[in-house]
Amino acid sequence: MEEQLVYRSYFSSPVGWIELCATGKGLCSLYFTRGKSKPER
C-alpha cells in the first residue's frame, strides 16, 4: 500500500475560509467554512 501524499491549502475570502485538499492523483475535496477563524481539521 503506497503512502498517499495530501496537500492542503487555505484561502481567505471575505465570507469565510476555503480549504482545498488535493492528492498526487488530483483534487480530492473542497471545503468552505464560514467565519473568520481558520478551519481546524
CORDATA-V194772 format. One record per residue. N is the residue number from 0. RES is the residue in one letter. OMEGA is omega in whole degrees, 0 to 359 (none if undefined). Layout:
# CORDATA-V194772
n	res	omega
N	RES	OMEGA
N	RES	OMEGA
This chain:
# CORDATA-V194772
n	res	omega
0	M	183
1	E	180
2	E	183
3	Q	178
4	L	180
5	V	178
6	Y	179
7	R	177
8	S	179
9	Y	178
10	F	179
11	S	177
12	S	183
13	P	184
14	V	179
15	G	180
16	W	175
17	I	180
18	E	179
19	L	180
20	C	181
21	A	177
22	T	180
23	G	182
24	K	179
25	G	182
26	L	180
27	C	180
28	S	178
29	L	182
30	Y	174
31	F	181
32	T	177
33	R	178
34	G	183
35	K	184
36	S	179
37	K	181
38	P	177
39	E	182
40	R	none
